[in-house]
Amino acid sequence: MGRIVANAAPAWVVALAGVVAVALVAPADERTAWMPVVVALALLVVFVAQLPSAGGRQLQTRLSVSVAGLIVIVGAATAVFAALPAG
């Protein structure tokens, strides 16, 4: 399981960095609108991170763990942004 998490970590870091960047740069009322962009960038990293070990037996597991983690990260950030006042 350690190798699977190690493959997923770059996508999670990109998702966290994207959430932080959106929190710092985007206006409060547009933050949730930028979350799909963060997900798209993190998904690109997921697939790029799998290229060196593509074709392995656990490809589906690695992809699933990566995507599940970034959805949790971005989903939690979206919930926080939606709960905060817009102004």
N, C-alpha and C positions, 0 to 999 in steps of 0.2 A: 504494500500500500504506500510505502514511502516514495517509491519511484513515481507512482501515479500522482501523488500530491506535488512532487517536485516538477512534474510536467505541467501541472495546473497552476502553479504559483505565478508564472509570468502573466497569465491572463488576469489573475486576481489582482496583481499589483497594478496592471494597466487600468482595471476597473476602479480600484481605489484612487489612483491618481486622477482618473477622469472625473470621478465624483468630487474630489477635492478641487480640481480645476473649475468645474461647473459651479461649485459653491462659492469660490472666490471671484470668479469673473462674470458669470451670468447674472442678470437682474433677477431679483427674487421671484417675480411673476413668470419668468421664462425658464426656471431651473428644471422643472419636470419635462419641459419640451426638449431639453438637451439630452435626456437620459437615453433615448434610442441611439443617439450618436455614440455615446459611451459604450453601449452594448455592442454596436457594430464594430467599433475599434477593438474591443476586447475579443469579440468573436474572430476577427482576423488574426489576432495574436494566438488564440487557441489553435487555429489551424496551422499557423506558421510554427508554433512550438511542437506540433506533432510531426512535422516533416522529417526530422532526423530519425525518428523511430516509426515512421509510417509502415503500415503493413504488418505490424506486430499483432499478436493474438489479442492483446488487450486494448486495441485502438478504440473500440466503442466505450469501454470503461473509462479510459483517459478523457475522451471527449465529453462523456456524460458528467464526470466529476468536474471538469473545467467549466462547462456551461452551467451546471447547477450552482457552483460557487459564485460565478459572476452574476447570475440571476438573483441570488440571495443578497449579494452586496448592493447591486443596483436597485433591487426592490426595496431594501431597507432604506437606502438613501432617498428614493422617491417618496416613500411613506413619510420620512422626516421632512422633506421639502414640502410635501403637500400639507403637513400639519402646521408648518410655520406660517406666520402671517405674511401676506404678499407684499406689504409695504414696509 
